[in-house]
Amino acid sequence: MLLNLASLCHPSRTAFWQRNRPARIYAIDAVVCWPEHRYGQAPDVFTRHRYCWVVWSPDHHGAPSFGWLSAGDFRSG
């Protein structure tokens, strides 16, 4: 699930995260869902936010692993 990074640390969501621990969380360094080829540069309102991929696995138990993704890697290929 693509989520705003702030959703991981919002007080109203703490209980959810404790009950539904993801297997992996990947921080993304830039907006990846804005079609620049179609609309040009993303507006400031989008670039001010940071996003993460959160992955759940039915057989996962324990703390999630954490990693980083670079949007540039996806745009260059």
Backbone torsions as a table, in degrees:
resi	resn	phi	psi	omega
1	MET	NA	133.1	175.7
2	LEU	-86.5	120.4	-176.5
3	LEU	-130.6	153.1	170.0
4	ASN	-64.7	132.1	-177.5
5	LEU	-56.2	-32.1	179.8
6	ALA	-63.4	-22.7	-179.4
7	SER	-66.8	-19.1	178.4
8	LEU	-72.2	-23.6	-174.6
9	CYS	-124.2	23.0	177.4
10	HIS	-82.1	129.7	-175.8
11	PRO	-54.6	-33.7	-178.2
12	SER	-74.7	-9.0	-178.1
13	ARG	-109.4	-0.5	-177.9
14	THR	-56.7	-47.3	-178.9
15	ALA	-61.9	-38.7	178.1
16	PHE	-59.7	-49.5	-178.0
17	TRP	-64.3	-34.7	179.2
18	GLN	-69.3	-34.0	178.7
19	ARG	-81.6	-30.7	-172.9
20	ASN	-123.0	66.5	-175.8
21	ARG	-68.7	125.0	177.4
22	PRO	-74.3	161.4	176.4
23	ALA	-79.6	-38.9	-176.5
24	ARG	-144.2	147.8	173.6
25	ILE	-132.5	130.5	178.3
26	TYR	-121.2	118.7	174.3
27	ALA	-76.7	137.3	-178.9
28	ILE	-111.2	132.3	-172.3
29	ASP	-81.0	-9.0	-179.6
30	ALA	-158.1	169.8	178.0
31	VAL	-66.1	124.4	-179.4
32	VAL	-110.3	-10.0	-174.4
33	CYS	-104.9	13.8	179.0
34	TRP	-100.6	119.9	-177.8
35	PRO	-78.0	83.6	-177.6
36	GLU	-58.8	-35.3	-179.5
37	HIS	-63.0	-21.2	-177.6
38	ARG	-101.7	-40.5	-173.0
39	TYR	-117.0	-0.3	-178.1
40	GLY	82.7	-161.4	-178.3
41	GLN	-59.4	138.8	178.2
42	ALA	-65.4	141.6	177.8
43	PRO	-63.0	154.4	-179.6
44	ASP	-53.9	-35.2	-178.5
45	VAL	-60.2	-30.4	178.1
46	PHE	-81.5	-40.0	-175.2
47	THR	-75.5	-14.7	176.7
48	ARG	-73.8	-21.4	-178.5
49	HIS	-94.8	150.7	174.8
50	ARG	-117.4	147.7	-173.8
51	TYR	-123.4	164.1	176.2
52	CYS	-143.5	151.2	170.2
53	TRP	-93.5	129.2	176.8
54	VAL	-116.7	128.0	-174.7
55	VAL	-121.7	125.5	175.5
56	TRP	-104.2	147.6	176.2
57	SER	-134.4	129.9	-174.8
58	PRO	-59.6	-28.0	-177.9
59	ASP	-95.7	8.4	-177.6
60	HIS	-82.6	137.3	173.8
61	HIS	-136.5	146.2	178.5
62	GLY	97.6	-166.3	-176.7
63	ALA	-72.6	149.0	176.8
64	PRO	-75.3	153.7	169.7
65	SER	-83.5	156.1	-176.6
66	PHE	-128.8	137.4	177.9
67	GLY	-147.0	179.8	-178.0
68	TRP	-124.4	143.5	174.6
69	LEU	-123.7	140.6	176.3
70	SER	-105.2	123.4	179.4
71	ALA	-60.6	-31.1	179.1
72	GLY	-59.4	-33.9	178.2
73	ASP	-62.4	-33.0	-178.8
74	PHE	-82.5	-29.2	-178.7
75	ARG	-80.3	-27.4	-174.4
76	SER	-80.7	-17.0	-174.5
77	GLY	-106.7	NA	NA
